[in-house]
Amino acid sequence: MAKDYCVLGIESSCDETGVALVRVSGAALPELLAHALYSQIEMHQAYGGVVPELASRDHIRRVLPLTQEVLAASGQSLADVDVVAFTRGPGLAGALLVGAGVACALGAALNKPVLGVHHLEGHLLSPFLSADPPEFPFVALLVSGGHSQLMQVTGVGQYHILGETIDDAAGEAFDKSAKLLGLGYPGGPALSKLAELGNPAAFKLPRPLLHSGDLDFSFAGLKTAVMVQAKKCAAAHGGAVEALPQAVLADLAASTQAAIVEVLVKKSLTALQQTGLKRLVVAGGVGANRSLRTQLNAECAKRQVRVHYPELHLCTDNGAMIAMAAAMRLQAGQQTANKQYNFDVKPRWSLDAILS
């Protein structure tokens, strides 16, 4: 690659279409020139969750207008794009194919190389887009959708998994518990918002694997406990769970959130202690949770540990993290972009496949 170049990133793994452009200048941290994002939340709300076929069709409608928006906002043109990056996986197969197809078509039309990016690595490196980017090495808490992992990160592509979920991840615990309480879709943000009105000590809920002696996560048992408690409350009030008084629902939400957050915080602190590192990076959608940030900040301050997060608007799936991850991999020599446009996607792509 030339010393200075631009990377266009396209994200379409699930229910958000994201496009972004970053500029690489030598060894300096890549600069985000512009990004645009469209969320399908409103469309999927009527179904209580993501409908893959509808998601794919909507990505088709949005990706090119978003690309034009990003180019206009950055003052660049297609001719200025040197690499086209896209989310190769994991994610919904049809949705991934939209982004991959558009990226490879653009690459072929422009005679420019393309690069498939791992979605989770995009989240992992997204804090480098913030006003306070981290430095290597650090411990990373990656809490995104169906993934909860703790990693020791010594550089781009140099990740050692310390612990991960063995069943439901933290994001799934938020979403599934919210559904049990009748909070609709998307459940996680709705539960967190309601939790602000409740008492986190109102219900005694389990903290799975909190004292397991390892750094793995498990939240399936918590979800079951929330369901049992919700049914008990409904029976006591003589109605359905959805008909419970707002105060009771708020207490259930707050107690659920408190259980999830306590596990995430204590496991993260244990990982820092075991590795001896003094820097923590939190990435992924659950990283936007206010209670998690507050508790991590407080506990890490006591231990003189720096905590880094992506900007709130970049916690969800977005094109900026894909462009950034591609640019940082190219800078680090971890991957080479190519002009092979016979793409494939990896809906179940494990992060282990790109570890070194």
C-alpha positions in Angstrom: 0.0 0.0 0.0 1.0 3.6 -0.5 2.0 5.7 2.5 -1.3 7.6 2.5 -4.6 6.0 1.4 -8.3 5.9 2.1 -10.4 2.9 3.2 -14.1 2.7 2.7 -15.8 0.4 5.2 -19.2 -1.2 4.8 -21.1 -2.9 7.6 -24.3 -5.0 7.0 -24.1 -8.0 9.4 -27.5 -7.6 11.0 -30.0 -4.8 11.3 -27.8 -1.7 10.8 -26.3 -0.5 7.5 -23.1 1.5 8.1 -20.6 3.1 5.7 -17.5 5.1 6.6 -14.3 6.5 5.2 -11.0 6.6 7.0 -7.6 8.0 5.9 -4.3 6.4 6.7 -1.3 8.6 6.9 1.9 6.7 7.5 2.1 5.1 11.0 -0.3 7.6 12.6 -3.7 6.3 13.9 -6.2 6.2 11.0 -8.5 9.3 10.8 -12.2 9.0 10.5 -13.3 11.3 7.7 -17.0 10.6 7.7 -19.5 7.9 8.5 -23.3 7.3 8.1 -25.6 4.8 9.7 -29.1 3.6 9.2 -30.9 1.5 11.8 -33.7 -0.9 11.0 -35.1 -1.0 14.5 -38.4 0.6 13.7 -39.0 -1.9 10.8 -38.3 -4.9 13.0 -40.2 -3.7 16.1 -43.5 -5.0 14.6 -42.1 -8.5 14.6 -40.4 -8.5 18.0 -37.0 -9.2 16.5 -34.9 -9.1 13.4 -36.4 -10.7 10.3 -33.4 -11.8 8.2 -35.0 -11.4 4.8 -36.3 -7.9 5.6 -32.9 -7.0 6.9 -31.2 -8.0 3.7 -33.6 -6.2 1.5 -33.3 -3.0 3.5 -29.5 -3.2 3.3 -29.8 -3.2 -0.5 -31.9 0.0 -0.3 -29.6 1.8 2.0 -26.0 1.0 1.3 -25.4 3.0 -1.9 -27.2 6.2 -0.7 -25.2 6.0 2.6 -22.0 5.6 0.5 -22.8 8.8 -1.4 -23.6 10.6 1.8 -20.2 9.6 3.3 -18.3 10.7 0.2 -20.1 14.0 0.1 -19.5 14.6 3.9 -15.8 13.8 3.6 -15.3 15.8 0.4 -13.9 12.8 -1.4 -15.0 10.9 -4.5 -15.0 7.2 -5.4 -11.7 7.9 -7.2 -10.1 8.7 -3.8 -11.0 5.3 -2.4 -8.0 3.0 -2.3 -9.4 0.0 -0.4 -13.0 -1.2 0.1 -13.5 -3.1 3.3 -16.6 -5.0 4.3 -17.9 -7.2 7.2 -17.3 -10.8 6.1 -18.8 -12.3 9.3 -20.1 -13.3 11.7 -23.7 -12.3 11.1 -26.8 -13.0 9.0 -25.8 -14.7 5.8 -28.1 -12.7 3.5 -27.3 -9.4 5.2 -23.5 -10.1 4.9 -23.8 -10.9 1.2 -25.3 -7.5 0.5 -22.3 -5.7 2.0 -19.8 -8.1 0.5 -21.4 -7.9 -2.9 -21.5 -4.1 -3.0 -17.9 -3.9 -1.7 -16.6 -6.4 -4.3 -18.6 -4.7 -7.1 -17.1 -1.3 -6.2 -13.6 -2.8 -6.0 -13.9 -4.4 -9.4 -15.4 -1.2 -11.0 -12.6 1.0 -9.5 -9.9 -1.7 -9.9 -9.1 -1.3 -6.2 -8.4 -4.1 -3.7 -11.0 -5.3 -1.1 -10.7 -6.7 2.4 -13.1 -8.8 4.4 -13.2 -7.8 8.1 -14.2 -9.8 11.2 -17.2 -8.0 12.8 -15.9 -8.6 16.4 -12.5 -7.3 15.6 -14.3 -4.1 14.4 -15.9 -3.8 17.8 -12.7 -4.6 19.6 -10.8 -1.8 17.8 -13.6 0.7 17.8 -12.3 2.6 20.9 -9.4 3.7 18.7 -11.9 6.0 17.0 -12.6 7.8 20.3 -11.1 11.1 21.5 -9.2 9.1 24.1 -7.8 6.1 22.2 -6.1 3.3 24.1 -2.5 2.1 23.7 -1.4 -1.5 23.5 -1.3 -3.7 25.5 -4.7 -3.9 27.3 -7.4 -6.2 28.6 -10.5 -6.1 26.4 -14.1 -6.8 27.5 -16.0 -7.5 24.3 -19.7 -7.5 25.0 -21.5 -7.5 21.6 -24.8 -9.2 20.8 -24.3 -12.9 21.2 -20.6 -12.5 22.4 -19.0 -11.9 25.8 -15.3 -12.3 25.9 -12.3 -11.2 27.9 -9.0 -10.9 25.9 -5.5 -9.9 26.5 -4.5 -7.7 23.5 -0.9 -6.9 22.7 -1.4 -5.5 19.2 -3.5 -5.7 16.1 -4.3 -9.3 15.5 -2.5 -10.3 18.7 -5.3 -11.5 20.9 -5.3 -14.1 23.6 -8.8 -15.1 24.9 -8.9 -15.2 28.6 -12.6 -16.2 29.0 -15.8 -16.3 27.0 -19.5 -17.1 27.3 -20.4 -20.8 27.5 -24.1 -20.2 26.7 -26.0 -16.9 26.7 -23.9 -13.8 26.4 -24.5 -10.5 28.3 -26.4 -8.9 25.4 -28.6 -12.0 25.1 -29.3 -11.8 28.8 -30.5 -8.2 28.5 -32.6 -8.9 25.4 -34.2 -12.1 26.5 -35.0 -10.8 30.0 -36.5 -7.7 28.4 -38.7 -9.9 26.2 -39.8 -11.9 29.3 -40.9 -8.6 30.9 -42.8 -7.6 27.8 -40.5 -4.7 27.0 -40.4 -5.3 23.2 -37.6 -4.9 20.7 -34.8 -3.9 21.0 -34.9 -5.3 24.5 -31.5 -4.4 26.0 -31.8 -0.6 25.8 -35.4 -0.8 27.0 -34.5 -2.8 30.0 -31.6 -0.5 30.9 -33.8 2.6 30.6 -36.5 1.0 32.8 -33.8 -0.2 35.3 -33.0 3.5 36.1 -36.4 3.7 37.8 -36.0 0.6 39.9 -34.2 -0.8 42.9 -31.3 -3.1 41.9 -31.6 -4.9 45.3 -35.3 -5.6 45.1 -34.9 -9.2 43.9 -32.2 -11.6 44.6 -31.0 -13.0 41.3 -28.1 -15.3 40.6 -24.6 -14.1 39.4 -23.6 -17.1 37.3 -19.9 -18.2 37.4 -19.1 -15.2 39.6 -16.9 -17.4 41.9 -16.0 -20.0 39.3 -12.3 -19.3 39.5 -12.0 -18.7 35.7 -13.0 -15.9 33.4 -15.8 -17.6 31.5 -19.4 -16.2 31.4 -22.8 -17.8 31.6 -26.1 -16.0 31.7 -28.6 -18.6 30.7 -29.4 -19.4 34.3 -30.0 -15.7 35.0 -32.5 -15.5 32.2 -34.4 -18.5 33.8 -34.3 -16.9 37.2 -35.8 -13.7 35.8 -38.6 -15.7 34.1 -39.4 -17.5 37.4 -39.4 -14.3 39.4 -41.5 -12.5 36.8 -44.1 -15.3 37.0 -44.2 -15.2 40.8 -44.8 -11.5 40.7 -47.6 -11.9 38.1 -49.3 -14.6 40.1 -49.1 -12.4 43.2 -50.8 -9.6 41.3 -53.3 -11.8 39.6 -52.4 -11.0 36.1 -49.9 -11.4 33.2 -46.3 -10.3 33.5 -46.9 -7.5 31.0 -49.7 -6.2 33.3 -47.4 -5.9 36.4 -47.2 -2.4 38.0 -44.5 -0.2 36.5 -42.6 -0.1 39.8 -42.4 -3.9 39.9 -41.2 -4.2 36.4 -38.6 -1.5 37.1 -37.4 -3.4 40.1 -37.1 -6.6 38.1 -35.2 -4.7 35.3 -32.9 -3.0 37.8 -32.2 -6.3 39.6 -31.5 -8.1 36.3 -29.1 -5.4 35.1 -27.3 -5.4 38.5 -26.6 -9.1 38.2 -25.2 -8.8 34.7 -23.1 -5.8 35.5 -21.7 -7.3 38.6 -20.4 -10.3 36.8 -18.9 -8.3 33.9 -17.2 -5.9 36.3 -15.7 -8.5 38.7 -14.5 -10.7 35.8 -12.9 -7.7 34.2 -11.1 -6.8 37.4 -9.9 -10.4 37.8 -8.5 -10.3 34.2 -6.6 -7.1 35.0 -5.2 -8.6 38.2 -4.2 -11.9 36.5 -2.5 -10.1 33.5 -1.0 -7.2 35.6 -2.2 -4.8 32.9 -3.4 -1.3 33.8 -5.6 -0.5 30.8 -9.1 -1.8 30.1 -10.9 -1.5 26.8 -14.7 -2.0 26.7 -16.3 -2.5 23.3 -19.6 -3.7 21.8 -23.2 -2.7 22.3 -23.4 -3.5 26.0 -20.5 -1.2 26.5 -22.9 1.7 26.1 -24.7 0.6 29.3 -24.6 3.5 31.8 -24.5 1.3 34.9 -21.6 -0.8 33.5 -19.6 2.3 32.7 -20.2 3.9 36.1 -19.2 0.8 38.0 -16.2 0.0 35.9 -15.0 3.6 36.1 -15.3 3.6 39.9 -13.6 0.3 40.4 -10.8 0.9 37.9 -10.1 4.3 39.4 -9.4 2.6 42.8 -6.9 0.4 41.1 -5.3 3.2 38.9 -6.5 1.5 35.7 -7.4 3.5 32.6 -10.7 2.5 31.0 -11.4 3.2 27.3 -14.7 3.0 25.5 -15.9 3.8 21.9 -18.0 6.9 21.6 -21.6 6.1 22.4 -22.8 6.5 18.8 -20.1 3.9 17.7 -21.1 1.2 20.2 -23.6 -0.3 17.9 -22.7 -1.9 14.6 -21.3 0.7 12.2 -19.1 1.2 9.2 -16.5 3.2 11.0 -15.3 0.3 13.0 -15.0 -1.9 9.9 -13.0 0.8 8.0 -10.8 1.3 11.1 -10.2 -2.4 11.7 -9.2 -2.8 8.0 -6.9 0.2 8.1 -5.2 -0.9 11.3 -4.7 -4.5 10.0 -3.1 -3.1 6.8 -0.9 -0.8 8.8 0.2 -3.6 11.1 0.9 -5.9 8.1 -1.5 -8.4 9.5 -3.5 -8.7 6.3 -3.2 -7.7 2.6 -6.0 -6.3 0.5 -6.4 -8.1 -2.8 -8.3 -7.8 -6.1 -10.0 -11.2 -5.9 -13.7 -10.3 -6.1 -15.2 -13.9 -5.9 -16.1 -13.2 -2.3 -17.5 -15.5 0.3 -19.0 -14.6 3.7 -18.7 -16.4 7.1 -21.9 -16.2 9.1 -20.4 -18.3 11.9 -16.8 -17.0 11.7 -15.0 -17.5 15.0 -12.7 -14.8 16.3 -10.2 -17.6 16.9 -9.6 -17.8 13.2 -7.8 -14.5 13.1 -5.9 -14.8 16.3 -2.1 -14.8 16.3 
